């Protein structure tokens, strides 16, 4: 039986991971092979270099990159380990979508679509993909245009981090949702309020899952989305 790629060593739950301060900590926490860690190291080096000329992440977060960005993104893969088609909306510097693509690099028939309208960020994402050779495709366009033009179709999983309030995010996501699509959205302390507000406009089922990288963080899991 094939192991779940990117699954933490412990089962997902309310327990926080210890600080992920570098490659060794990440490998231990997520039980990934050396070549996955090497791809993440390439990603980290490119992010540090590009950050000097392109505002990719908050400068204060660079020193905590392995925890704040890599581990935060990687934790969601355990919630959909068998998903083949992922769509990451507003990918920015690639979180969580590009991290997911790196974790899926050794698994056949997997693809991560990264949707980002900022051309400089798209150039960065494309360079990381080129250097790491991971199963990801960059769509340099607005989310609404990608959905309207049917460039991707429905996905197994739709993800996003720090893009928009959930009510707005579901509007951006609905064009990619099918009957069995799963939404996994990384949120902060206002997650439950966002769910309540979104429920005034949308019908859906949900879970609010504690983050394993932040005591205030939550992962909102959305299924059966109906406008």
C-alpha positions in Angstrom: 0.0 0.0 0.0 1.3 3.4 -1.0 2.0 5.8 1.9 0.1 9.1 2.0 2.4 11.7 0.5 3.1 14.6 2.9 1.2 13.1 5.8 2.5 14.2 9.2 4.1 11.4 11.3 1.2 11.8 13.7 -2.4 11.7 12.7 -4.0 15.1 11.9 -5.6 16.6 15.0 -5.5 19.5 17.4 -1.9 18.9 18.4 0.5 21.5 17.1 3.7 20.5 15.3 7.0 21.5 17.0 8.7 24.4 15.3 9.9 23.4 11.8 13.1 25.3 11.7 14.7 23.7 8.6 14.9 20.7 6.2 15.6 18.1 8.9 12.6 19.1 11.0 10.4 19.1 8.0 11.5 15.7 6.9 10.9 14.3 10.4 7.5 15.9 10.7 6.1 15.0 7.3 8.0 11.7 6.6 9.2 12.8 3.2 12.2 11.5 1.2 15.5 13.4 0.7 14.6 14.4 -2.8 11.5 16.1 -1.7 13.5 18.0 0.9 16.0 19.0 -1.8 13.2 20.4 -4.0 12.0 22.5 -1.0 15.5 23.7 -0.4 15.7 24.8 -4.1 12.4 26.5 -3.6 13.6 28.2 -0.4 16.8 29.5 -2.1 14.8 30.9 -5.0 12.3 32.5 -2.8 15.0 34.2 -0.8 16.7 35.5 -4.0 13.6 36.7 -5.7 12.2 38.3 -2.6 14.9 41.0 -3.0 13.2 42.3 -6.1 9.6 40.9 -5.9 7.4 41.2 -2.9 6.5 37.5 -2.5 6.0 37.1 1.2 6.2 39.3 4.3 9.9 39.9 4.8 9.6 39.1 8.5 8.4 35.6 7.6 11.5 34.6 5.6 13.4 33.5 8.7 10.5 31.2 9.6 9.9 30.0 6.0 10.0 26.2 6.8 7.3 26.6 9.5 5.2 29.6 8.4 5.1 28.7 4.7 6.2 25.1 3.9 4.8 23.2 6.9 1.6 25.4 6.9 1.0 24.4 3.3 2.1 20.8 3.6 -0.3 19.9 6.4 -3.4 20.0 4.1 -2.2 17.2 1.9 -3.1 14.7 4.6 -6.7 15.8 4.3 -6.9 14.7 0.6 -4.0 12.3 0.0 -5.5 10.6 -3.0 -6.6 13.7 -4.9 -5.2 13.9 -8.4 -6.2 17.4 -9.7 -5.6 20.4 -7.4 -6.4 24.0 -8.2 -4.7 26.7 -6.0 -6.3 30.1 -6.3 -4.3 33.3 -6.0 -1.1 31.3 -5.6 1.2 34.3 -5.0 4.5 32.8 -3.9 3.1 29.3 -4.2 1.5 28.6 -0.9 -0.1 26.1 -0.5 -0.2 24.9 -4.1 3.5 24.7 -5.1 4.4 23.0 -1.8 1.7 20.4 -2.6 3.1 19.9 -6.1 6.5 19.2 -4.6 5.1 16.7 -2.2 3.3 15.0 -5.1 6.3 15.0 -7.4 6.8 11.2 -7.2 3.2 10.2 -7.7 1.8 9.5 -11.1 -1.2 11.3 -12.6 -1.1 14.2 -10.2 -1.4 17.9 -11.3 -1.6 21.2 -9.4 -2.9 24.2 -11.3 -1.6 27.5 -9.9 -3.8 30.5 -10.8 -2.2 33.9 -10.3 -2.7 37.2 -12.1 0.5 39.0 -11.1 3.0 38.5 -13.9 6.1 38.7 -11.7 4.8 36.2 -9.3 3.9 33.9 -12.2 7.5 34.2 -13.4 8.7 33.1 -10.0 6.3 30.2 -9.8 7.4 29.1 -13.3 11.1 29.2 -12.4 10.5 27.1 -9.3 8.6 24.6 -11.4 11.4 24.5 -14.0 14.1 24.0 -11.4 12.2 21.3 -9.4 10.4 19.6 -12.2 7.2 19.2 -10.3 3.7 18.5 -11.7 2.4 22.0 -11.7 1.0 24.4 -14.3 0.9 28.2 -13.9 -2.2 30.0 -15.3 -1.3 33.7 -15.6 -4.8 35.1 -15.5 -7.6 36.3 -13.2 -9.4 33.5 -11.4 -12.8 34.6 -12.9 -11.3 34.3 -16.5 -9.9 30.9 -15.9 -13.2 29.6 -14.6 -15.3 31.3 -17.3 -13.1 30.0 -20.1 -13.1 26.4 -18.8 -9.3 26.2 -19.0 -9.2 23.6 -16.1 -12.6 22.3 -15.4 -13.6 20.8 -12.1 -11.0 19.8 -9.6 -10.7 17.2 -6.8 -9.4 19.9 -4.5 -9.5 23.7 -4.5 -7.1 25.5 -2.2 -6.2 29.0 -1.2 -4.4 30.9 1.5 -4.9 34.5 2.5 -6.8 35.4 -0.7 -10.2 36.7 0.4 -13.0 36.2 3.0 -14.7 32.8 2.6 -17.9 34.4 1.2 -15.9 35.9 -1.7 -13.6 32.9 -2.0 -16.5 30.5 -2.5 -17.7 32.7 -5.4 -14.2 32.5 -7.0 -14.1 28.7 -6.4 -17.6 27.7 -7.5 -16.6 27.4 -11.1 -14.1 24.6 -10.2 -16.4 22.7 -7.9 -18.0 19.4 -8.9 -20.2 17.0 -6.9 -17.2 15.6 -5.1 -14.8 18.5 -5.0 -13.2 19.4 -1.7 -12.3 22.9 -0.7 -9.4 23.4 1.7 -8.9 27.0 2.7 -6.2 28.1 5.2 -7.6 30.7 7.5 -6.9 32.5 10.8 -8.8 33.3 14.0 -11.8 34.7 12.1 -12.6 31.4 10.4 -15.9 30.6 12.2 -17.2 34.1 11.6 -16.3 33.8 7.9 -18.2 30.5 7.7 -21.3 32.1 9.3 -21.1 35.0 6.8 -20.6 32.7 3.8 -23.6 30.7 4.9 -25.8 33.7 4.2 -25.0 33.5 0.5 -23.9 29.9 -0.1 -25.1 26.4 0.8 -22.3 24.0 1.8 -21.2 21.4 4.3 -18.0 22.2 6.3 -15.5 21.3 8.9 -13.3 23.8 10.8 -10.0 22.0 11.4 -7.4 23.3 13.8 -4.1 24.1 12.1 -1.1 22.1 13.1 1.3 25.1 12.7 -0.6 27.9 14.5 -2.8 27.9 17.6 -5.0 30.5 15.9 -5.0 29.0 12.5 -7.8 26.9 11.0 -8.4 24.9 7.8 -11.9 25.3 6.5 -13.0 22.2 4.7 -15.9 22.8 2.2 -18.0 20.2 0.4 -21.3 20.1 -1.5 -21.0 23.8 -2.5 -24.3 25.2 -4.0 -25.0 28.8 -4.8 
